[in-house]
Amino acid sequence: MTIDTLVPAPREAIGVDPAHTPVDDELVARATSLVPLIREHAAEGAAAEQVSQVVIDALISEGLLSLFVPRRLGGQETTARTALEVLAEISRGDGATGWISALVGVSTWFGTTYGEQTQQEIWGDNPNSVISAVFTPGSTMERVEGGYLVSGRWPWASGSYATNWACLGIALDVPEGEDPRGLALFSRDQYSIEKSWFVTGMKGTASNTVVMENQFVPDHRVQGFAAMRDAEYLTPFTEELTSQMAFVPLAAIILIAPQLGLARHALELTLQKLPSKGVAYTRYTEARNSPSHQLGIAEATTKIRLAELLAANMADLIDSSAAAHELQPLETRAQIRNDVGVVADLCKEAIDILMSLNGAGSFAEPNVLSRIWRDSEIAARHAYVTSAVGKENYGRVLLGTDDPIVMDV
């Protein structure tokens, strides 16, 4: 085989979207303006095991927790591409703050996919309403007239302390053979929050457990997960871009925005401090003259750039399909689930390299790099981010295996 025979595959065949969604620079600038405040309160949030209310209030004030809420309800109604940049910038301030912003932001979008009555119940009297979410079903659900009576426990409810609604997984009463998974919306007075988030990283996310006992949810606040996965939402406002976004791909790519921000922050700190740092037990008095450090910084920066390019492509794919009112093909959705894991791995690998370049002192408890590393390690292990399962799923779709795919896309 000669070089002449190595014809590259068409862009469409490898899932590259030639269209690029413009980024709303004004929204990104709002996030950038909050970075000093976010960093000022980051250590406090980790120690208190929840992001400071001062920061939460600032995010709400700037509209950065309502990125996908329609303008008619007081939100920003922005694109996936812009949201990715906004959330990465928040995460450059602090990983836990970025994680809450991402999870609460996309969970709040879930609420906009329900019918008009539900939307009015959530935002009619409070345009700043925000929602937390947990997909997995709780303990018991009983079908009653007009809805369900629900009890249960839902762990890992990130940012739930800062929200006034919860979107929780329930088991639906459906005919045998149909997907019983559903998502139901509950107001803050229907549940309590039990402290259960005791971890070494992402401490400020307060991903605690929602607890509920015999609470009624009407049918209009319930959607089937399978229908949502296929973008068959209850909202009648189908002309809005956000009403056409693919459910699982958007929920997945939001989770890598914190990884991008954490990697950028680690690189920022490294470029500030490393050049003039001595290299112990060598003749190099400044790391900027050390070949191993030069190679390392180049490799880490390249991994971050690759992650950014891949993340932007995923967002463009979501936005272009939404603008065309088309659900992405199965192959594209499986590709996105795969690429989410690849981006997380690239960022985590870049941060690992940067930690080594900065030396063992970067793991000291007071060192910001230590918190960045811990946050990245925790976030990269979210079930929607873990790369091995995403790769397996993508491979099944590409090869047309006899077995069903192993995760929702």
Secondary structure, 3 states (H helix, E strand, C coil): CCHHHCCCCCHHHHCCCCCCCCCCHHHHHHHHHHHHHHHHCHHHHHHHCCCCHHHHHHHHHCCCCCCCCCHHHCCCCCCHHHHHHHHHHHHHHCHHHHHHHHHHHHHHHHHHCCCHHHHHHHHCCCCCCCEEEEEEECCEEEEECCEEEEEEEEEEECCHHHCCEEEEEEECCCCCCCCCEEEEEEEHHHCEEECCCCCCCCHHHCCEEEEEEEEEEEHHHEEEHHHHHCCCCCCCCCCCHHHHCCHHHHHHHHHHHHHHHHHHHHHHHHHHHCCCCCCCCCCCCCHHHCHHHHHHHHHHHHHHHHHHHHHHHHHHHHHHHHHCCCCCCHHHHHHHHHHHHHHHHHHHHHHHHHHHHHCHHHHCCCCHHHHHHHHHHHHCCCCCCCHHHHHHHHHHHHHCCCCCCCCCC
